[in-house]
Amino acid sequence: MKERTLTLALMDPPYESANSTTAFRIIYAALEQGINVNVFAYEGAVCLALKDQSPHANPVKGTSLDDEEHPTTKAFVSSLLAMGVDKPRLTWVNCGLCVDERGAANAVDGVRRGSPADFFKMAGESTNTLVIPTK
Amino acid sequence: MTEYVLIESRDPFESRDTEFVEQTAIAIKERGHRVTVFLLQNGVFAARKTMSRLQRLADAGVIVLADDFSLRERGITAAELAQGVEESGINSLVDTITQPNTKAIWH
């Protein structure tokens, strides 16, 4: 079968919506099937890959950092980028203007800065494009 | 013929505009295209047999699928699914939306 590429546009910030979890599941499933994936992270979604995120203990429940095993979205992004390092390839582009507005330039390795022009190009070169908007 | 995949993520009790997706699916089907409504996240609440609203989709020949992960998260078993709703998964969704001549729309 001809090589397939799926482009996703994400907009939700981390820890807000089930959309982020679903997006990660879609990316994982696509890479597992050998499908290339492009992600254009827009608006709050640029914070999904923010390196400054840190897991935390829960003082209310008295649980430690290890007990909590708090998943961060930056860890999911890094794992997916590691899966998609070559073939299939995961390309993750953060909207530069959205990054600047949020002070979110410190992204995990493998994420690059871009613009909606990148999204336009990626969509044009893909088998299909799925936009996952905020509600 | 184009294949349309309408992805419904919203709870029908919370979002009145889920009806718009159902109407759109039927209208596209009537124009001779293949249509799938894929329920996920809170959208799977509409898949239960205690609700009858999706019957008109099945009657119109629209394929209605419900994401297994979303069903499990919400404690909905396969036995509780309405007639015409099939349990599916994210792998199937990804495979479908990466086929040529397929349009994927998220709601």
gemmi code that builds the backbone of each chain (N, CA, C; Angstrom):
import gemmi

chains = {
    "A": [
        ("MET", (0.849, -1.206, 0.000), (0.000, 0.000, 0.000), (0.879, 1.249, 0.000)),
        ("LYS", (0.392, 2.260, -0.661), (1.110, 3.537, -0.722), (1.310, 4.089, 0.700)),
        ("GLU", (2.412, 4.764, 0.890), (2.710, 5.336, 2.220), (1.602, 6.309, 2.624)),
        ("ARG", (1.175, 6.191, 3.875), (0.092, 7.046, 4.353), (0.615, 8.066, 5.372)),
        ("THR", (0.023, 9.231, 5.358), (0.388, 10.274, 6.326), (-0.880, 10.925, 6.852)),
        ("LEU", (-0.939, 11.051, 8.159), (-2.087, 11.695, 8.814), (-1.602, 12.971, 9.490)),
        ("THR", (-2.292, 14.064, 9.216), (-1.980, 15.334, 9.888), (-3.068, 15.644, 10.908)),
        ("LEU", (-2.632, 16.031, 12.101), (-3.558, 16.408, 13.168), (-3.309, 17.848, 13.573)),
        ("ALA", (-4.376, 18.593, 13.778), (-4.268, 19.916, 14.395), (-4.858, 19.814, 15.798)),
        ("LEU", (-4.061, 20.158, 16.788), (-4.503, 20.093, 18.177), (-4.575, 21.497, 18.756)),
        ("MET", (-5.534, 21.724, 19.627), (-5.702, 23.067, 20.203), (-5.848, 23.067, 21.715)),
        ("ASP", (-6.241, 21.936, 22.302), (-6.491, 21.929, 23.746), (-5.194, 21.964, 24.544)),
        ("PRO", (-5.175, 22.726, 25.632), (-4.003, 22.732, 26.517), (-3.963, 21.446, 27.337)),
        ("PRO", (-2.827, 21.123, 27.933), (-2.745, 19.893, 28.727), (-3.637, 19.937, 29.956)),
        ("TYR", (-4.084, 18.749, 30.372), (-4.838, 18.549, 31.617), (-6.200, 19.253, 31.622)),
        ("GLU", (-6.773, 19.482, 30.450), (-8.064, 20.173, 30.356), (-9.151, 19.288, 29.770)),
        ("SER", (-8.793, 18.466, 28.808), (-9.818, 17.816, 27.996), (-9.395, 16.401, 27.628)),
        ("ALA", (-10.394, 15.534, 27.476), (-10.127, 14.173, 26.992), (-9.610, 14.194, 25.559)),
        ("ASN", (-9.780, 15.321, 24.883), (-9.281, 15.423, 23.504), (-7.780, 15.133, 23.425)),
        ("SER", (-7.033, 15.578, 24.435), (-5.577, 15.372, 24.399), (-5.256, 13.884, 24.481)),
        ("THR", (-5.936, 13.184, 25.389), (-5.716, 11.739, 25.517), (-6.055, 11.036, 24.213)),
        ("THR", (-7.189, 11.405, 23.636), (-7.588, 10.778, 22.366), (-6.568, 11.071, 21.270)),
        ("ALA", (-6.082, 12.298, 21.243), (-5.080, 12.645, 20.224), (-3.832, 11.781, 20.387)),
        ("PHE", (-3.386, 11.593, 21.616), (-2.215, 10.726, 21.844), (-2.506, 9.295, 21.395)),
        ("ARG", (-3.715, 8.822, 21.664), (-4.082, 7.462, 21.246), (-4.075, 7.350, 19.721)),
        ("ILE", (-4.581, 8.365, 19.051), (-4.611, 8.350, 17.579), (-3.178, 8.342, 17.026)),
        ("ILE", (-2.323, 9.178, 17.594), (-0.926, 9.240, 17.115), (-0.244, 7.883, 17.322)),
        ("TYR", (-0.442, 7.315, 18.509), (0.173, 6.019, 18.820), (-0.322, 4.940, 17.844)),
        ("ALA", (-1.625, 4.895, 17.655), (-2.205, 3.871, 16.765), (-1.692, 4.032, 15.341)),
        ("ALA", (-1.585, 5.266, 14.904), (-1.103, 5.504, 13.535), (0.348, 5.045, 13.392)),
        ("LEU", (1.189, 5.418, 14.337), (2.603, 5.013, 14.260), (2.725, 3.491, 14.314)),
        ("GLU", (1.904, 2.871, 15.152), (1.911, 1.400, 15.237), (1.564, 0.754, 13.895)),
        ("GLN", (0.729, 1.436, 13.129), (0.320, 0.899, 11.821), (1.260, 1.339, 10.692)),
        ("GLY", (2.351, 2.017, 11.065), (3.320, 2.445, 10.056), (2.905, 3.694, 9.299)),
        ("ILE", (1.983, 4.435, 9.872), (1.486, 5.657, 9.224), (2.266, 6.855, 9.763)),
        ("ASN", (2.790, 7.676, 8.862), (3.471, 8.909, 9.289), (2.452, 9.871, 9.891)),
        ("VAL", (2.890, 10.640, 10.870), (1.973, 11.577, 11.523), (2.622, 12.959, 11.595)),
        ("ASN", (1.853, 13.965, 11.221), (2.244, 15.353, 11.451), (1.316, 15.938, 12.499)),
        ("VAL", (1.882, 16.615, 13.478), (1.058, 17.313, 14.467), (1.351, 18.802, 14.366)),
        ("PHE", (0.285, 19.572, 14.232), (0.421, 21.023, 14.354), (-0.291, 21.423, 15.635)),
        ("ALA", (0.498, 21.813, 16.629), (-0.050, 22.213, 17.921), (-0.280, 23.722, 17.917)),
        ("TYR", (-1.520, 24.066, 18.178), (-1.956, 25.455, 18.058), (-2.531, 25.899, 19.406)),
        ("GLU", (-2.545, 27.199, 19.637), (-3.107, 27.740, 20.882), (-2.540, 26.973, 22.091)),
        ("GLY", (-3.408, 26.575, 23.039), (-2.919, 25.968, 24.276), (-2.210, 24.649, 24.093)),
        ("ALA", (-2.409, 24.009, 22.958), (-1.772, 22.707, 22.725), (-0.251, 22.796, 22.637)),
        ("VAL", (0.282, 24.004, 22.449), (1.748, 24.115, 22.410), (2.352, 23.743, 23.767)),
        ("CYS", (1.533, 23.813, 24.838), (2.035, 23.480, 26.173), (2.072, 21.968, 26.433)),
        ("LEU", (1.527, 21.181, 25.521), (1.577, 19.724, 25.699), (3.022, 19.237, 25.808)),
        ("ALA", (3.905, 19.915, 25.087), (5.304, 19.468, 25.018), (6.229, 20.300, 25.915)),
        ("LEU", (5.660, 21.086, 26.791), (6.475, 22.000, 27.610), (7.387, 21.225, 28.564)),
        ("LYS", (8.687, 21.456, 28.420), (9.677, 20.704, 29.204), (9.612, 21.044, 30.686)),
        ("ASP", (9.100, 22.201, 31.030), (9.068, 22.629, 32.437), (8.014, 21.902, 33.276)),
        ("GLN", (7.154, 21.122, 32.651), (6.160, 20.355, 33.421), (6.878, 19.417, 34.393)),
        ("SER", (6.318, 19.282, 35.602), (6.902, 18.295, 36.522), (5.786, 17.559, 37.260)),
        ("PRO", (5.951, 16.273, 37.462), (4.968, 15.514, 38.231), (5.017, 15.936, 39.688)),
        ("HIS", (3.992, 15.604, 40.435), (3.942, 16.077, 41.815), (3.393, 15.026, 42.759)),
        ("ALA", (3.750, 15.171, 44.012), (3.138, 14.354, 45.071), (1.751, 14.913, 45.364)),
        ("ASN", (0.979, 14.229, 46.216), (-0.335, 14.739, 46.594), (-0.407, 14.887, 48.105)),
        ("PRO", (-0.154, 16.097, 48.609), (-0.125, 16.292, 50.063), (-1.488, 16.061, 50.718)),
        ("VAL", (-2.574, 16.230, 49.983), (-3.903, 16.015, 50.557), (-4.102, 14.535, 50.896)),
        ("LYS", (-3.675, 13.687, 49.978), (-3.806, 12.244, 50.196), (-2.595, 11.652, 50.916)),
        ("GLY", (-1.549, 12.475, 51.052), (-0.344, 11.988, 51.711), (0.457, 11.021, 50.860)),
        ("THR", (0.280, 11.114, 49.540), (1.019, 10.212, 48.645), (2.267, 10.902, 48.105)),
        ("SER", (3.274, 10.089, 47.849), (4.550, 10.607, 47.367), (4.534, 10.754, 45.846)),
        ("LEU", (5.613, 11.305, 45.358), (5.786, 11.430, 43.905), (5.702, 10.057, 43.229)),
        ("ASP", (6.388, 9.080, 43.836), (6.385, 7.718, 43.263), (4.996, 7.095, 43.341)),
        ("ASP", (4.288, 7.323, 44.477), (2.944, 6.762, 44.621), (2.018, 7.282, 43.516)),
        ("GLU", (2.147, 8.560, 43.248), (1.232, 9.197, 42.301), (1.473, 8.754, 40.858)),
        ("GLU", (2.738, 8.587, 40.491), (3.085, 8.268, 39.090), (2.327, 9.193, 38.132)),
        ("HIS", (2.380, 10.447, 38.448), (1.619, 11.444, 37.692), (2.102, 11.522, 36.242)),
        ("PRO", (1.247, 11.219, 35.280), (1.694, 11.293, 33.880), (1.693, 12.736, 33.376)),
        ("THR", (2.779, 13.131, 32.785), (2.820, 14.467, 32.185), (2.653, 14.343, 30.680)),
        ("THR", (2.063, 15.358, 30.097), (1.881, 15.291, 28.636), (3.215, 15.388, 27.914)),
        ("LYS", (4.196, 16.074, 28.522), (5.504, 16.158, 27.848), (6.115, 14.760, 27.718)),
        ("ALA", (5.862, 13.888, 28.717), (6.404, 12.520, 28.645), (5.724, 11.737, 27.520)),
        ("PHE", (4.400, 11.939, 27.368), (3.704, 11.276, 26.258), (4.270, 11.755, 24.913)),
        ("VAL", (4.465, 13.061, 24.799), (4.980, 13.607, 23.535), (6.370, 13.045, 23.242)),
        ("SER", (7.219, 13.013, 24.258), (8.581, 12.476, 24.060), (8.547, 11.016, 23.630)),
        ("SER", (7.686, 10.236, 24.276), (7.594, 8.813, 23.929), (7.119, 8.631, 22.486)),
        ("LEU", (6.151, 9.421, 22.102), (5.644, 9.315, 20.733), (6.702, 9.755, 19.722)),
        ("LEU", (7.444, 10.808, 20.061), (8.504, 11.251, 19.156), (9.590, 10.181, 19.028)),
        ("ALA", (9.841, 9.465, 20.120), (10.828, 8.373, 20.061), (10.327, 7.244, 19.161)),
        ("MET", (9.016, 6.979, 19.222), (8.426, 5.960, 18.332), (8.533, 6.381, 16.871)),
        ("GLY", (8.362, 7.671, 16.633), (8.274, 8.167, 15.260), (9.528, 8.895, 14.821)),
        ("VAL", (10.664, 8.327, 15.188), (11.917, 9.020, 14.882), (12.329, 8.855, 13.423)),
        ("ASP", (11.880, 7.775, 12.779), (12.316, 7.554, 11.394), (11.139, 7.116, 10.524)),
        ("LYS", (10.946, 5.798, 10.408), (9.821, 5.298, 9.597), (8.964, 4.377, 10.450)),
        ("PRO", (7.747, 4.715, 10.735), (7.053, 5.943, 10.334), (7.592, 7.139, 11.119)),
        ("ARG", (7.368, 8.305, 10.602), (7.922, 9.511, 11.197), (6.820, 10.352, 11.840)),
        ("LEU", (7.099, 10.843, 13.034), (6.228, 11.821, 13.692), (6.906, 13.183, 13.647)),
        ("THR", (6.230, 14.132, 13.053), (6.725, 15.514, 13.000), (5.817, 16.356, 13.872)),
        ("TRP", (6.386, 17.044, 14.845), (5.584, 17.853, 15.777), (6.006, 19.319, 15.642)),
        ("VAL", (5.059, 20.152, 15.235), (5.334, 21.578, 15.045), (4.468, 22.381, 16.000)),
        ("ASN", (5.089, 23.219, 16.791), (4.355, 24.136, 17.665), (4.201, 25.488, 16.973)),
        ("CYS", (3.015, 26.054, 17.031), (2.789, 27.394, 16.476), (3.645, 28.412, 17.246)),
        ("GLY", (4.510, 29.100, 16.533), (5.464, 30.007, 17.184), (4.804, 31.157, 17.913)),
        ("LEU", (3.784, 31.743, 17.303), (3.112, 32.876, 17.950), (2.416, 32.420, 19.237)),
        ("CYS", (1.816, 31.224, 19.196), (1.137, 30.672, 20.384), (2.159, 30.395, 21.490)),
        ("VAL", (3.335, 29.938, 21.080), (4.422, 29.674, 22.029), (4.847, 30.978, 22.711)),
        ("ASP", (5.023, 32.015, 21.912), (5.477, 33.296, 22.473), (4.446, 33.867, 23.446)),
        ("GLU", (3.180, 33.790, 23.067), (2.121, 34.311, 23.950), (2.136, 33.630, 25.313)),
        ("ARG", (2.489, 32.357, 25.319), (2.411, 31.557, 26.554), (3.751, 31.362, 27.231)),
        ("GLY", (4.815, 31.894, 26.665), (6.137, 31.684, 27.242), (6.503, 30.223, 27.287)),
        ("ALA", (6.120, 29.488, 26.237), (6.233, 28.028, 26.237), (7.296, 27.530, 25.264)),
        ("ALA", (8.390, 28.286, 25.150), (9.405, 27.923, 24.148), (10.236, 26.710, 24.543)),
        ("ASN", (10.259, 26.380, 25.841), (11.120, 25.284, 26.293), (10.416, 23.927, 26.090)),
        ("ALA", (10.436, 23.486, 24.863), (9.740, 22.231, 24.527), (10.718, 21.060, 24.568)),
        ("VAL", (10.161, 19.864, 24.677), (10.991, 18.651, 24.677), (11.683, 18.508, 23.324)),
        ("ASP", (12.764, 17.730, 23.319), (13.539, 17.534, 22.091), (12.667, 16.921, 21.000)),
        ("GLY", (12.862, 17.411, 19.795), (12.136, 16.864, 18.650), (10.983, 17.725, 18.208)),
        ("VAL", (10.603, 18.681, 19.045), (9.513, 19.598, 18.677), (10.121, 20.813, 17.998)),
        ("ARG", (9.544, 21.209, 16.881), (10.097, 22.401, 16.242), (9.063, 23.514, 16.165)),
        ("ARG", (9.559, 24.713, 16.023), (8.714, 25.905, 15.950), (8.280, 26.124, 14.498)),
        ("GLY", (7.031, 26.539, 14.327), (6.556, 26.786, 12.968), (5.413, 27.777, 12.964)),
        ("SER", (4.588, 27.680, 11.938), (3.477, 28.616, 11.788), (2.324, 27.910, 11.090)),
        ("PRO", (1.162, 28.556, 11.009), (0.055, 27.935, 10.269), (0.408, 27.590, 8.823)),
        ("ALA", (1.430, 28.235, 8.285), (1.864, 27.874, 6.925), (2.357, 26.435, 6.880)),
        ("ASP", (2.980, 25.992, 7.980), (3.419, 24.587, 8.050), (2.217, 23.653, 8.036)),
        ("PHE", (1.170, 24.049, 8.773), (-0.039, 23.216, 8.809), (-0.643, 23.097, 7.418)),
        ("PHE", (-0.689, 24.201, 6.710), (-1.234, 24.213, 5.350), (-0.443, 23.256, 4.457)),
        ("LYS", (0.878, 23.331, 4.569), (1.748, 22.464, 3.753), (1.577, 20.991, 4.146)),
        ("MET", (1.561, 20.728, 5.452), (1.421, 19.345, 5.919), (0.089, 18.756, 5.464)),
        ("ALA", (-0.976, 19.543, 5.581), (-2.298, 19.061, 5.186), (-2.328, 18.727, 3.688)),
        ("GLY", (-1.687, 19.582, 2.901), (-1.668, 19.374, 1.448), (-0.913, 18.127, 1.041)),
        ("GLU", (0.032, 17.710, 1.868), (0.878, 16.562, 1.533), (0.426, 15.263, 2.221)),
        ("SER", (-0.699, 15.327, 2.950), (-1.127, 14.167, 3.744), (-2.262, 13.396, 3.077)),
        ("THR", (-2.417, 12.157, 3.502), (-3.548, 11.359, 3.049), (-4.840, 11.970, 3.576)),
        ("ASN", (-4.784, 12.437, 4.841), (-5.958, 13.072, 5.419), (-5.532, 13.980, 6.581)),
        ("THR", (-6.420, 14.863, 6.946), (-6.160, 15.800, 8.049), (-7.346, 15.790, 8.993)),
        ("LEU", (-7.045, 15.722, 10.281), (-8.108, 15.760, 11.293), (-7.845, 16.939, 12.217)),
        ("VAL", (-8.808, 17.826, 12.281), (-8.711, 18.971, 13.189), (-9.487, 18.651, 14.446)),
        ("ILE", (-8.813, 18.694, 15.587), (-9.476, 18.443, 16.874), (-9.555, 19.778, 17.609)),
        ("PRO", (-10.678, 20.452, 17.482), (-10.784, 21.803, 18.043), (-11.141, 21.771, 19.526)),
        ("THR", (-10.955, 22.891, 20.187), (-11.488, 23.026, 21.547), (-12.998, 23.112, 21.434)),
        ("LYS", (-13.669, 22.814, 22.535), (-15.122, 22.781, 22.502), (-15.692, 24.178, 22.312)),
    ],
    "B": [
        ("MET", (-17.690, 7.881, -5.084), (-18.292, 7.949, -3.744), (-17.220, 8.270, -2.712)),
        ("THR", (-17.536, 9.195, -1.863), (-16.621, 9.582, -0.792), (-17.078, 8.934, 0.505)),
        ("GLU", (-16.106, 8.586, 1.340), (-16.451, 8.083, 2.667), (-16.307, 9.224, 3.679)),
        ("TYR", (-17.339, 9.410, 4.459), (-17.321, 10.442, 5.497), (-17.288, 9.779, 6.869)),
        ("VAL", (-16.375, 10.239, 7.707), (-16.300, 9.738, 9.074), (-16.552, 10.927, 10.007)),
        ("LEU", (-17.691, 10.884, 10.660), (-18.037, 11.948, 11.599), (-17.726, 11.453, 13.008)),
        ("ILE", (-16.817, 12.126, 13.678), (-16.366, 11.686, 14.991), (-17.101, 12.514, 16.051)),
        ("GLU", (-17.941, 11.843, 16.811), (-18.753, 12.548, 17.808), (-18.154, 12.333, 19.199)),
        ("SER", (-17.630, 13.393, 19.784), (-16.984, 13.286, 21.100), (-17.863, 13.848, 22.220)),
        ("ARG", (-19.008, 14.417, 21.851), (-19.787, 15.147, 22.861), (-20.946, 14.335, 23.423)),
        ("ASP", (-21.212, 14.568, 24.673), (-22.315, 13.946, 25.393), (-23.641, 14.513, 24.863)),
        ("PRO", (-24.560, 13.661, 24.405), (-25.814, 14.178, 23.848), (-26.665, 14.923, 24.871)),
        ("PHE", (-26.449, 14.635, 26.148), (-27.225, 15.343, 27.178), (-26.638, 16.720, 27.476)),
        ("GLU", (-25.369, 16.871, 27.194), (-24.687, 18.134, 27.488), (-24.708, 19.087, 26.293)),
        ("SER", (-24.664, 18.485, 25.091), (-24.537, 19.304, 23.881), (-25.691, 19.031, 22.930)),
        ("ARG", (-26.572, 19.986, 22.822), (-27.728, 19.811, 21.937), (-27.301, 19.675, 20.477)),
        ("ASP", (-26.113, 20.208, 20.162), (-25.731, 20.203, 18.748), (-25.254, 18.834, 18.265)),
        ("THR", (-25.306, 17.815, 19.125), (-25.017, 16.470, 18.613), (-26.090, 16.054, 17.600)),
        ("GLU", (-27.271, 16.640, 17.719), (-28.334, 16.356, 16.751), (-27.934, 16.795, 15.346)),
        ("PHE", (-27.155, 17.866, 15.304), (-26.704, 18.384, 14.017), (-25.832, 17.347, 13.294)),
        ("VAL", (-25.008, 16.652, 14.070), (-24.158, 15.609, 13.485), (-25.018, 14.486, 12.913)),
        ("GLU", (-26.054, 14.099, 13.665), (-26.940, 13.033, 13.189), (-27.656, 13.453, 11.896)),
        ("GLN", (-28.144, 14.684, 11.891), (-28.834, 15.176, 10.688), (-27.882, 15.235, 9.496)),
        ("THR", (-26.649, 15.684, 9.767), (-25.651, 15.784, 8.696), (-25.318, 14.402, 8.141)),
        ("ALA", (-25.153, 13.434, 9.059), (-24.821, 12.067, 8.626), (-25.900, 11.520, 7.705)),
        ("ILE", (-27.150, 11.717, 8.072), (-28.258, 11.206, 7.248), (-28.317, 11.931, 5.903)),
        ("ALA", (-28.099, 13.240, 5.952), (-28.149, 14.016, 4.706), (-27.048, 13.583, 3.733)),
        ("ILE", (-25.865, 13.306, 4.269), (-24.759, 12.859, 3.390), (-25.082, 11.473, 2.823)),
        ("LYS", (-25.613, 10.618, 3.689), (-25.970, 9.262, 3.248), (-27.000, 9.317, 2.127)),
        ("GLU", (-27.973, 10.209, 2.267), (-29.016, 10.330, 1.241), (-28.459, 10.801, -0.107)),
        ("ARG", (-27.269, 11.416, -0.042), (-26.632, 11.851, -1.290), (-25.739, 10.766, -1.891)),
        ("GLY", (-25.818, 9.576, -1.303), (-25.157, 8.428, -1.918), (-23.757, 8.123, -1.437)),
        ("HIS", (-23.344, 8.734, -0.341), (-21.997, 8.479, 0.168), (-22.039, 7.488, 1.332)),
        ("ARG", (-20.892, 6.891, 1.577), (-20.753, 5.993, 2.722), (-20.465, 6.864, 3.946)),
        ("VAL", (-21.184, 6.638, 5.028), (-21.035, 7.479, 6.218), (-20.871, 6.621, 7.466)),
        ("THR", (-19.884, 6.981, 8.268), (-19.693, 6.341, 9.564), (-19.742, 7.416, 10.638)),
        ("VAL", (-20.497, 7.165, 11.697), (-20.444, 8.015, 12.889), (-19.665, 7.236, 13.940)),
        ("PHE", (-18.549, 7.800, 14.354), (-17.693, 7.122, 15.332), (-17.842, 7.863, 16.664)),
        ("LEU", (-18.411, 7.178, 17.643), (-18.644, 7.790, 18.953), (-17.420, 7.563, 19.837)),
        ("LEU", (-16.940, 8.624, 20.447), (-15.867, 8.442, 21.421), (-15.985, 9.486, 22.525)),
        ("GLN", (-15.152, 9.310, 23.556), (-15.227, 10.145, 24.765), (-16.683, 10.145, 25.269)),
        ("ASN", (-17.207, 11.295, 25.655), (-18.575, 11.294, 26.179), (-19.636, 11.034, 25.100)),
        ("GLY", (-19.216, 11.014, 23.860), (-20.139, 10.694, 22.769), (-20.714, 9.299, 22.885)),
        ("VAL", (-20.009, 8.395, 23.583), (-20.510, 7.010, 23.678), (-21.745, 6.896, 24.576)),
        ("PHE", (-22.053, 7.932, 25.322), (-23.279, 7.866, 26.123), (-24.516, 7.672, 25.235)),
        ("ALA", (-24.413, 8.119, 23.992), (-25.548, 7.966, 23.060), (-25.691, 6.540, 22.552)),
        ("ALA", (-24.693, 5.693, 22.825), (-24.692, 4.333, 22.254), (-25.522, 3.349, 23.055)),
        ("ARG", (-25.973, 3.742, 24.233), (-26.687, 2.779, 25.088), (-28.096, 2.487, 24.571)),
        ("LYS", (-28.515, 1.240, 24.776), (-29.840, 0.846, 24.267), (-30.966, 1.576, 24.984)),
        ("THR", (-30.679, 2.143, 26.143), (-31.706, 2.903, 26.848), (-31.996, 4.228, 26.154)),
        ("MET", (-31.151, 4.576, 25.181), (-31.439, 5.745, 24.345), (-31.828, 5.229, 22.964)),
        ("SER", (-32.752, 5.878, 22.330), (-33.197, 5.366, 21.024), (-32.833, 6.301, 19.879)),
        ("ARG", (-32.137, 7.377, 20.194), (-31.976, 8.418, 19.186), (-31.103, 8.017, 18.004)),
        ("LEU", (-30.218, 7.016, 18.181), (-29.338, 6.654, 17.073), (-29.978, 5.654, 16.116)),
        ("GLN", (-31.164, 5.198, 16.478), (-31.834, 4.204, 15.625), (-32.049, 4.753, 14.219)),
        ("ARG", (-32.359, 6.038, 14.131), (-32.622, 6.605, 12.803), (-31.360, 6.601, 11.940)),
        ("LEU", (-30.190, 6.655, 12.578), (-28.949, 6.556, 11.807), (-28.811, 5.161, 11.210)),
        ("ALA", (-29.022, 4.163, 12.066), (-28.932, 2.780, 11.585), (-29.971, 2.526, 10.498)),
        ("ASP", (-31.167, 3.051, 10.694), (-32.235, 2.863, 9.704), (-31.861, 3.486, 8.354)),
        ("ALA", (-31.080, 4.567, 8.421), (-30.694, 5.259, 7.184), (-29.484, 4.614, 6.518)),
        ("GLY", (-28.917, 3.596, 7.175), (-27.752, 2.929, 6.582), (-26.420, 3.520, 6.985)),
        ("VAL", (-26.437, 4.381, 7.991), (-25.187, 4.953, 8.508), (-24.547, 3.936, 9.451)),
        ("ILE", (-23.256, 3.747, 9.313), (-22.530, 2.844, 10.206), (-22.256, 3.586, 11.518)),
        ("VAL", (-22.614, 2.984, 12.629), (-22.403, 3.634, 13.931), (-21.458, 2.767, 14.756)),
        ("LEU", (-20.318, 3.344, 15.120), (-19.305, 2.626, 15.889), (-19.054, 3.362, 17.202)),
        ("ALA", (-18.701, 2.602, 18.222), (-18.402, 3.202, 19.533), (-17.016, 2.750, 19.989)),
        ("ASP", (-16.227, 3.682, 20.427), (-14.842, 3.427, 20.837), (-14.808, 2.567, 22.106)),
        ("ASP", (-14.104, 1.434, 22.029), (-14.079, 0.506, 23.171), (-13.446, 1.116, 24.426)),
        ("PHE", (-12.405, 1.875, 24.250), (-11.719, 2.516, 25.377), (-12.665, 3.483, 26.104)),
        ("SER", (-13.387, 4.285, 25.328), (-14.331, 5.244, 25.922), (-15.475, 4.521, 26.631)),
        ("LEU", (-15.913, 3.402, 26.042), (-16.983, 2.615, 26.676), (-16.513, 2.074, 28.025)),
        ("ARG", (-15.305, 1.503, 28.044), (-14.780, 0.922, 29.291), (-14.600, 1.993, 30.356)),
        ("GLU", (-14.091, 3.161, 29.949), (-13.895, 4.251, 30.907), (-15.198, 4.630, 31.602)),
        ("ARG", (-16.305, 4.450, 30.892), (-17.613, 4.885, 31.411), (-18.476, 3.718, 31.896)),
        ("GLY", (-17.889, 2.541, 31.964), (-18.595, 1.377, 32.503), (-19.729, 0.894, 31.641)),
        ("ILE", (-19.632, 1.122, 30.324), (-20.690, 0.665, 29.407), (-20.217, -0.629, 28.750)),
        ("THR", (-20.990, -1.685, 28.905), (-20.608, -2.981, 28.329), (-21.217, -3.160, 26.946)),
        ("ALA", (-20.676, -4.137, 26.219), (-21.181, -4.409, 24.863), (-22.664, -4.787, 24.891)),
        ("ALA", (-23.074, -5.447, 25.984), (-24.472, -5.874, 26.090), (-25.430, -4.689, 26.241)),
        ("GLU", (-24.898, -3.563, 26.627), (-25.744, -2.374, 26.818), (-25.876, -1.527, 25.557)),
        ("LEU", (-25.181, -1.918, 24.490), (-25.209, -1.097, 23.276), (-26.527, -1.252, 22.530)),
        ("ALA", (-26.994, -0.166, 21.966), (-28.239, -0.178, 21.188), (-28.051, -0.998, 19.918)),
        ("GLN", (-29.155, -1.487, 19.404), (-29.110, -2.231, 18.151), (-28.566, -1.316, 17.046)),
        ("GLY", (-27.653, -1.846, 16.272), (-27.086, -1.033, 15.192), (-25.800, -0.337, 15.558)),
        ("VAL", (-25.418, -0.390, 16.831), (-24.148, 0.207, 17.268), (-23.140, -0.911, 17.482)),
        ("GLU", (-21.979, -0.779, 16.859), (-20.932, -1.788, 16.982), (-19.767, -1.227, 17.779)),
        ("GLU", (-19.216, -2.083, 18.634), (-18.017, -1.676, 19.360), (-16.831, -1.691, 18.395)),
        ("SER", (-15.993, -0.663, 18.484), (-14.829, -0.576, 17.613), (-13.652, -0.036, 18.424)),
        ("GLY", (-12.618, 0.392, 17.747), (-11.449, 0.884, 18.468), (-10.699, 1.937, 17.678)),
        ("ILE", (-9.722, 2.524, 18.325), (-8.992, 3.639, 17.715), (-8.173, 3.161, 16.510)),
        ("ASN", (-7.710, 1.902, 16.542), (-6.939, 1.387, 15.393), (-7.784, 1.379, 14.135)),
        ("SER", (-9.022, 0.968, 14.309), (-9.937, 0.924, 13.169), (-10.218, 2.337, 12.650)),
        ("LEU", (-10.414, 3.263, 13.587), (-10.662, 4.656, 13.189), (-9.486, 5.200, 12.381)),
        ("VAL", (-8.281, 4.985, 12.891), (-7.084, 5.509, 12.210), (-6.943, 4.898, 10.823)),
        ("ASP", (-7.180, 3.594, 10.735), (-7.060, 2.931, 9.430), (-8.085, 3.510, 8.449)),
        ("THR", (-9.290, 3.741, 8.931), (-10.347, 4.248, 8.044), (-10.058, 5.661, 7.559)),
        ("ILE", (-9.615, 6.519, 8.467), (-9.441, 7.929, 8.069), (-8.146, 8.170, 7.291)),
        ("THR", (-7.341, 7.122, 7.129), (-6.140, 7.295, 6.304), (-6.271, 6.552, 4.980)),
        ("GLN", (-7.511, 6.265, 4.605), (-7.762, 5.699, 3.280), (-8.047, 6.849, 2.307)),
        ("PRO", (-7.736, 6.649, 1.025), (-7.996, 7.711, 0.044), (-9.485, 8.039, -0.035)),
        ("ASN", (-9.746, 9.271, -0.397), (-11.114, 9.739, -0.630), (-12.003, 9.611, 0.614)),
        ("THR", (-11.401, 9.875, 1.758), (-12.133, 9.828, 3.023), (-12.040, 11.186, 3.710)),
        ("LYS", (-13.153, 11.646, 4.210), (-13.168, 12.919, 4.937), (-13.477, 12.654, 6.405)),
        ("ALA", (-12.672, 13.222, 7.286), (-12.841, 13.018, 8.727), (-13.187, 14.351, 9.380)),
        ("ILE", (-14.293, 14.347, 10.099), (-14.761, 15.586, 10.734), (-14.985, 15.336, 12.211)),
        ("TRP", (-14.353, 16.121, 13.045), (-14.449, 15.974, 14.511), (-15.505, 16.928, 15.060)),
        ("HIS", (-16.328, 16.374, 15.944), (-17.264, 17.260, 16.647), (-17.195, 16.994, 18.132)),
    ],
}
model = gemmi.Model(1)
for chain_id, residues in chains.items():
    chain = gemmi.Chain(chain_id)
    for i, (resn, *xyz) in enumerate(residues, 1):
        res = gemmi.Residue()
        res.name, res.seqid = resn, gemmi.SeqId(i, " ")
        for name, pos in zip(("N", "CA", "C"), xyz):
            atom = gemmi.Atom()
            atom.name, atom.element = name, gemmi.Element(name[0])
            atom.pos, atom.b_iso = gemmi.Position(*pos), 0.0
            res.add_atom(atom)
        chain.add_residue(res)
    model.add_chain(chain)
structure = gemmi.Structure()
structure.add_model(model)
structure.setup_entities()
